[in-house]
């Protein structure tokens, strides 16, 4: 037999031990490893699902590419830029944006909001019109028709989709000198709310309006823009298109991809995922001490057999391998069973949506191949180390009475 140490180890694991306590501790180690691996796999799969959920939530709120000015808020050479964008075969659509803080009041109530002025092509880049939950998206026939984020509209109690209720938007005027009248302090415009949309934590307190309204409030010339948002035919080419546009448009502009625009958001998600991984890696590490206990108890239980083997000329190196292989078999059995149970739980959640984050939203789960590799590698690494350390039995321990 080529590998007698592995054969004996498999017999130690599968056959009945001399002591019921040894059998119990051995399978307790397998069970503990199974639970730890299952928990880690499920949690990482939930975070993979959350990552996809967050991508879906912001997919209609941020464009593939965003162009801004490097000097000041207003983009210079706008006509040249729009010509280059229009000629690009990689670009599907683009839209001009002006965004500023405003004060909005209605019927004695007021709040600070963000006014995002957009042109009629905006919905071809970010189809926010599909997210309107009540009312309708502005027709762009009039500059004072807007849609408003739902919580902002609820706080101000502004009626929706009616021509009888006007809210007032105020924008402070820049400049110096003596203020003689109210009109010297700010520009103001009456608006009609035609619809409301959910902010999804990305557009809280936002008002989406025709760009002409923003131009009037800010005293900007016609066809001005703070940003240009771009939708690509193939979003995977965002980095290459960015470099191409930078070389064509010069250094007076700044271009960011969707990932760069949301760098802080994704950094937070990845940091949370890393900490969760480290926590469950620690759980698996602590669990492997059950494995250490099983190896030690097995050594005590099989001490007489070990003496007989050594007396017959069985190498001490191979005797150590028996305990090492036993530990590895316990780890492998725990990993396989844990991944099977974890996969079953993930599929159960996907099809039944039994576990919910709140009353409406179930915990999202996504089964990804790399998660199997991450969990198996983590458990195998700790299991290998513990098995190797506690299999180092000395000859004196075997031979002494």
Secondary structure, DSSP 8 states (H G I E B T S, - for coil): ---HHHHHHHHHHHS--SSHHHHHHHHHHHHHHHHHHHHHHHHHHHHHHHHHHHHHHHTTTS-SEEEEESSSSS-SSHHHHHHHHHH-TTEEEEEEEEEEEEEEEETTEEEEEEEEEE-TTHHHHS-GGGGEEEE----SSSTTEEEEEHHHHHHHT--SS-TT--EEEEEE----S---SGGGTEEEEEEEEEEEE--TTTSTTEEEEEHHHHHHHHT--TT--SEEEEEESSGGGHHHHHHHHHHHH-SSEEEEEHHHHTHHHHHHHHHHHHHHHHHHHHHHHHHHHHHHHHHHHHHHHTHHHHHHHHHTT--HHHHHHHHHHHHHHHHHHHHHHHHHHHHHHHHHHHHH--SBSSSS-B------HHHHHHHHHHHHHHHHHHHHHHT---HHHHH--
